[in-house]
Amino acid sequence: MSDYFDLAEIALRIIEKSMSKSKKRLSFSKSEKARIKKIQKNRCKACGKKSNVLDIDHIDGNSSNNSLDNAQALCPNCHAKKTRTIKQKKLKLSQAVRYLKGLLKE
């Protein structure tokens, strides 16, 4: 049984480490932004609405990965929805980690 607790502690450390990594945030250049918008014909990738105001989003959430394969143009509304969803998932994960840590200490 102690082997399972050891594995759980290792897993928790890995999860915590991946959550706390602060990577250098990179912005897309003006030419990259223009290219992405042109490829998508000035349409939001999520809702398809045409707009002159589009945010360029890192698809995988890794703001240090500026490859064009990791970029999409989103309207501000869809970008905000995506960001809120990611933050909620991170919050739930951190709450689960705290709960599991409590169980391991017992």
C-alpha positions in Angstrom: 0.0 0.0 0.0 2.9 2.4 0.7 4.0 2.0 -2.9 0.7 3.5 -4.0 1.2 6.5 -1.7 4.8 6.9 -3.0 3.5 6.9 -6.6 0.7 9.4 -5.6 3.2 11.8 -4.0 5.4 11.6 -7.1 2.4 12.3 -9.4 1.4 15.2 -7.2 4.9 16.7 -7.4 4.9 16.4 -11.2 1.4 18.0 -11.5 2.4 20.9 -9.2 5.7 21.5 -11.1 3.9 21.6 -14.4 1.3 24.1 -13.0 3.9 26.4 -11.6 6.2 26.7 -14.6 6.5 30.3 -15.7 7.6 30.4 -19.3 8.7 33.5 -21.1 5.6 35.0 -22.8 6.1 35.7 -26.5 3.9 37.8 -28.6 3.2 37.2 -32.3 4.8 39.8 -34.6 2.6 42.2 -36.6 3.4 40.3 -39.8 2.5 36.9 -38.1 -0.8 38.4 -36.8 -1.7 39.7 -40.3 -0.8 36.4 -41.9 -3.0 34.4 -39.4 -5.9 36.8 -40.0 -5.5 36.6 -43.7 -5.4 32.8 -43.6 -8.7 32.8 -41.6 -10.2 35.5 -43.8 -10.7 37.8 -40.8 -13.0 35.3 -39.2 -13.0 34.0 -35.6 -11.8 30.4 -35.6 -14.4 29.5 -32.9 -17.6 31.2 -34.0 -16.9 32.0 -37.6 -17.9 35.7 -37.3 -16.1 38.1 -39.5 -14.4 40.9 -37.6 -11.7 43.6 -38.0 -10.9 43.1 -34.3 -9.4 39.6 -33.6 -7.1 38.4 -30.9 -4.3 36.0 -31.8 -4.4 33.0 -29.4 -2.0 30.3 -28.6 -4.0 27.1 -29.3 -2.2 24.9 -26.8 -2.0 27.6 -24.2 1.8 27.7 -24.3 2.6 31.4 -24.7 6.2 30.6 -25.5 5.2 28.5 -28.6 4.8 30.9 -31.4 4.7 28.5 -34.3 2.0 29.4 -36.8 0.5 25.9 -36.2 -0.1 27.0 -32.6 -2.0 30.2 -33.6 -5.6 31.1 -34.2 -7.5 34.3 -34.5 -10.4 34.6 -32.1 -12.9 37.4 -31.6 -12.5 39.0 -28.1 -15.7 37.2 -26.8 -14.5 33.7 -27.8 -11.0 34.4 -26.6 -12.4 35.4 -23.2 -14.5 32.3 -23.0 -11.5 30.1 -23.8 -9.4 31.9 -21.2 -12.1 31.5 -18.5 -12.5 27.8 -19.2 -8.7 27.2 -18.9 -8.6 29.1 -15.6 -11.5 27.1 -14.2 -9.8 23.9 -15.2 -6.5 25.0 -13.5 -8.4 26.0 -10.4 -10.2 22.6 -10.2 -6.9 20.8 -10.7 -5.1 22.8 -7.9 -8.1 22.1 -5.6 -7.8 18.4 -6.4 -4.1 18.5 -5.7 -4.6 20.1 -2.3 -7.3 17.6 -1.4 -5.0 14.6 -2.4 -2.2 16.1 -0.4 -4.4 16.2 2.6 -5.3 12.6 2.2 -1.7 11.6 1.9 -0.8 13.4 5.1 -3.4 11.4 7.1 
